[in-house]
Amino acid sequence: MEAVRTKMRAEAYPAEDPKTLPNPKDIINAFLLLKGEDSLDVSGKSIEAQ
C-alpha cells in the first residue's frame, strides 16, 4: 500500500509534502467494500484503493 495523509505519517516524515498523499477519506470506500457483504465472493483479487 502506498502512503496516506495521516498525522502519524506527518510525524514520521516531517519533510514530506502532505499534499502529495491521498486523504484517507478519498480511499476509504475500497476498504469499506472489503468489510461489507458485497465482497463475500471476492477472492484472489487486488483492490486498487488509490
N, C-alpha and C positions, 0 to 999 in steps of 0.2 A: 504494500500500500504506500502511496505517496504521502507526503506531509500534508497536514491540515492546520489551518489557522486557529490555534488554541493558546491559552495563557501559558500552559506548560511548555509548548513549543517555543514561544517567545522567550521564556526564561532560559531554556536550554540553548537557544540560538539567537542571542540578542542582536547580532549584526544582520540577521536575515530580514529582508523586507516582507512583512506580513501580507502586503497587498499582492504578492506573487503566489500566495497559497489560497486554496479554496476555503470558503467559510463552511463550518460544519453543517449549517442549515441548508447549504446548497447540495450536499451529498447524502443527507440523512434518508432520503426516500429509498435508496438501494438497500440500506440496512434494515429499514422497516419492512420492506418487501420480504427479505430473508427471514425475518422474525414472524411474519404472519402466515396464515393458512394458504395464501396464494402461492407460496413457494414449497409446499409439501412435496410436490412432484419434481422439483428442481434438484438435480443431482449431477455432479461431474461437470458443472459449467462454471465459467469465470464471469463474475458480475462486475461490470465497469461502473464504478461509483463517481469517478472524476472525469 
